[in-house]
């Protein structure tokens, strides 16, 4: 029987590899709250611009005697009635807590999350959800949920009935529910809410202020014929231009002072 000759097996050569190892530098991690604090600083100019625009629009409306329009009267009446109830009667804390947690839950659902637990009591409330972010955490502080419900019910009812004769009642209810939102929001913020610490208190307060001011501006536009989206947009543009020019002047003066020292 013929056999195949075995080929000699070549011995593997050992090669020296010149290698060197260096410790990988750890990435620098900046806390999210620091980043949001910086964002909060950059939100201060928009806060100023919207504030100036709101009061300019309000002054313009006042010159047209907006105080004597039915919309303002009934809205103001609703605000006054709620303030009397808030300071003179037991405060409906459970209703506020329910609305607060309901707002959290609705925003979670709108953002595609799931709510697995919804708890409400006079001592507080909470939800357990699959998603959390800044908008979910802060939504109850700038969304007057009961005002939204009132407007939604009025709009739904208008599809089936003529509710125009009750339009004044709508403004009164909006006044009550918005004042409800404003008073409880102002009273709850100083109590160290965990919602505010989620993104940093400074950043959260800046967002809450700006969003509530935008809501007030929207109410002013809707409630009075003397302020329109176009006119309010003009106010925003004018105050933004003025702010930019003042900021540029301050920067120029600061730059000149630095160059003079050098």
C-alpha positions as a printed Julia matrix, in Angstrom:
262×3 Matrix{Float64}:
   0.0     0.0    0.0
   1.49    3.16  -1.05
   1.58    5.98   1.54
   1.82    9.61   0.97
   4.99   11.12   2.11
   4.56   13.43   5.01
   5.69   16.91   4.43
   7.95   18.31   7.02
   6.04   20.55   9.41
   7.53   24.01   9.58
   8.07   25.2   13.07
   6.38   28.51  13.75
   8.69   31.47  14.21
   8.3    33.53  17.25
   8.24   37.21  16.46
   8.67   39.9   18.99
   6.01   42.52  18.85
   6.91   45.97  20.0
   3.79   47.06  21.8
   3.12   49.82  24.24
   0.13   50.43  26.42
  -1.26   53.78  27.55
  -4.01   54.27  30.03
  -7.12   55.57  28.27
  -8.1    58.99  29.54
 -11.5    59.03  31.21
 -14.07   61.18  29.4
 -15.02   64.38  31.12
 -18.64   64.16  32.21
 -20.47   67.43  32.74
 -23.48   67.13  35.06
 -26.76   67.65  33.23
 -27.85   70.22  35.8
 -24.82   72.37  35.01
 -25.73   72.31  31.33
 -29.34   73.18  32.11
 -28.21   76.02  34.37
 -26.31   77.49  31.41
 -29.4    77.03  29.24
 -31.4    78.82  31.95
 -29.03   81.8   31.71
 -29.55   81.93  27.94
 -33.32   81.85  28.54
 -33.16   85.1   30.53
 -33.09   87.34  27.42
 -36.23   85.66  25.97
 -37.87   86.1   29.38
 -37.1    89.83  29.28
 -38.25   90.21  25.67
 -41.57   88.4   26.25
 -42.15   90.31  29.5
 -41.58   93.68  27.83
 -43.75   92.68  24.88
 -46.57   91.51  27.15
 -46.69   94.74  29.13
 -46.42   96.84  25.97
 -49.36   94.96  24.47
 -51.28   95.27  27.74
 -50.63   99.03  27.82
 -51.81   99.35  24.23
 -54.97   97.43  25.06
 -55.52   99.61  28.15
 -55.36  102.73  26.0
 -58.26  101.25  24.02
 -60.23  100.75  27.27
 -59.86   96.96  27.3
 -60.97   97.1   30.94
 -64.52   97.72  29.76
 -64.81   94.74  27.45
 -67.09   91.87  28.59
 -64.25   89.36  28.17
 -62.01   91.2   30.6
 -64.8    91.86  33.08
 -65.87   88.24  33.34
 -62.31   86.92  33.34
 -61.44   89.38  36.12
 -64.6    88.45  38.0
 -63.55   84.81  37.91
 -60.09   85.69  39.22
 -61.54   87.75  42.09
 -64.03   85.02  43.04
 -61.27   82.45  43.22
 -58.99   84.73  45.29
 -61.83   85.21  47.79
 -62.31   81.44  47.97
 -58.57   80.75  48.17
 -57.91   83.08  51.09
 -61.28   82.77  52.81
 -62.22   79.09  52.54
 -60.48   75.73  53.08
 -58.21   75.14  50.14
 -59.16   72.22  47.87
 -55.72   70.66  47.96
 -56.92   67.25  46.79
 -58.36   68.81  43.6
 -55.04   70.5   42.93
 -53.03   67.32  43.52
 -55.34   65.38  41.19
 -54.95   67.98  38.44
 -51.18   68.1   38.99
 -50.72   64.35  38.6
 -53.24   64.21  35.76
 -51.14   66.73  33.84
 -48.03   64.61  34.39
 -49.86   61.53  33.15
 -51.35   63.19  30.07
 -47.99   64.6   28.96
 -46.41   61.16  29.44
 -49.08   59.65  27.18
 -48.68   62.42  24.59
 -44.96   61.66  24.45
 -45.53   57.97  23.86
 -44.9    56.75  27.4
 -46.96   54.54  29.69
 -48.34   55.24  33.14
 -48.35   52.23  35.44
 -49.43   53.92  38.65
 -51.46   57.01  39.52
 -51.64   57.97  43.21
 -53.4    61.01  44.72
 -54.02   62.02  48.33
 -54.14   65.17  50.42
 -50.55   64.48  51.49
 -49.35   64.47  47.9
 -49.35   62.34  44.81
 -47.16   60.66  42.26
 -47.21   58.66  39.06
 -44.95   55.87  37.88
 -44.26   56.1   34.17
 -41.97   54.61  31.55
 -40.66   58.03  30.52
 -39.5    61.19  32.27
 -38.05   64.42  30.9
 -38.09   68.14  31.62
 -41.46   68.78  29.96
 -43.12   65.94  31.84
 -41.65   67.12  35.16
 -42.59   70.79  34.71
 -45.87   70.53  32.76
 -48.2    71.0   35.79
 -46.52   74.32  36.57
 -47.37   75.97  33.26
 -50.39   74.03  31.96
 -53.6    75.12  33.74
 -55.22   71.73  33.3
 -58.67   72.79  34.55
 -58.7    75.76  32.15
 -57.84   73.34  29.35
 -60.7    71.07  30.43
 -63.17   74.0   30.53
 -62.15   75.18  27.06
 -62.27   71.63  25.74
 -65.75   71.01  27.11
 -66.97   74.32  25.71
 -65.53   73.51  22.3
 -67.05   70.02  22.36
 -70.43   71.35  23.45
 -70.34   73.96  20.7
 -70.34   71.15  18.16
 -73.84   70.14  19.27
 -75.4    73.23  20.85
 -75.3    76.99  20.44
 -73.21   78.05  23.43
 -72.56   81.61  22.26
 -74.97   83.04  24.9
 -72.75   81.41  27.57
 -69.49   82.85  26.29
 -69.27   85.23  29.24
 -69.57   82.26  31.59
 -66.67   80.65  29.71
 -64.42   83.64  30.42
 -65.46   83.61  34.08
 -64.61   79.91  34.39
 -61.28   80.48  32.67
 -60.59   83.24  35.19
 -61.41   80.92  38.1
 -59.39   77.98  36.8
 -56.4    80.06  35.72
 -56.28   81.81  39.1
 -56.56   78.35  40.71
 -53.5    77.28  38.71
 -51.54   80.48  39.47
 -52.16   80.55  43.23
 -51.36   76.9   43.83
 -48.3    77.03  41.57
 -46.92   80.04  43.45
 -47.61   78.39  46.8
 -46.08   75.03  45.87
 -42.82   76.23  44.26
 -41.17   77.4   47.54
 -41.83   74.0   49.14
 -38.94   72.33  47.35
 -40.82   70.23  44.83
 -38.84   67.33  43.39
 -40.2    68.26  39.96
 -38.07   71.41  40.08
 -34.88   69.71  41.22
 -35.06   67.18  38.37
 -33.57   69.64  35.89
 -32.12   72.11  38.37
 -34.18   74.69  40.24
 -32.87   77.75  38.36
 -33.49   76.22  34.93
 -36.93   74.95  36.0
 -38.04   78.32  37.36
 -36.89   80.04  34.17
 -38.89   77.63  31.99
 -41.96   77.91  34.24
 -41.87   81.71  34.15
 -41.42   81.87  30.39
 -44.15   79.35  29.63
 -46.67   80.98  31.97
 -45.9    84.38  30.45
 -46.5    82.99  26.96
 -49.81   81.59  28.2
 -50.82   84.98  29.6
 -49.9    86.59  26.28
 -52.08   84.07  24.46
 -55.0    84.83  26.79
 -54.51   88.55  26.17
 -54.58   88.03  22.4
 -57.71   85.86  22.55
 -59.58   87.98  25.09
 -59.17   91.4   23.5
 -59.71   92.6   19.92
 -57.0    95.24  20.39
 -54.1    92.76  20.43
 -53.56   90.28  17.61
 -50.93   87.66  16.9
 -49.47   89.98  14.29
 -49.27   92.99  16.61
 -47.81   90.9   19.43
 -45.28   89.46  17.0
 -44.32   93.03  16.13
 -43.81   93.78  19.82
 -41.57   90.73  20.15
 -39.52   91.76  17.14
 -39.16   95.35  18.33
 -38.07   94.43  21.86
 -35.73   91.71  20.55
 -34.05   94.24  18.23
 -33.73   96.78  21.04
 -32.27   94.16  23.38
 -29.77   93.03  20.74
 -28.6    96.59  20.1
 -28.17   97.27  23.84
 -26.32   93.98  24.29
 -24.02   94.83  21.37
 -23.3    98.27  22.89
 -22.49   96.74  26.28
 -20.21   94.17  24.63
 -18.43   96.9   22.67
 -17.86   99.01  25.79
 -16.58   95.94  27.65
 -14.24   95.02  24.79
 -12.85   98.58  24.67
 -12.21   98.55  28.39
 -10.29   95.28  28.09
  -8.21   96.56  25.16
  -7.45   99.76  27.09
  -6.11   97.78  30.04
  -3.9    95.7   27.83
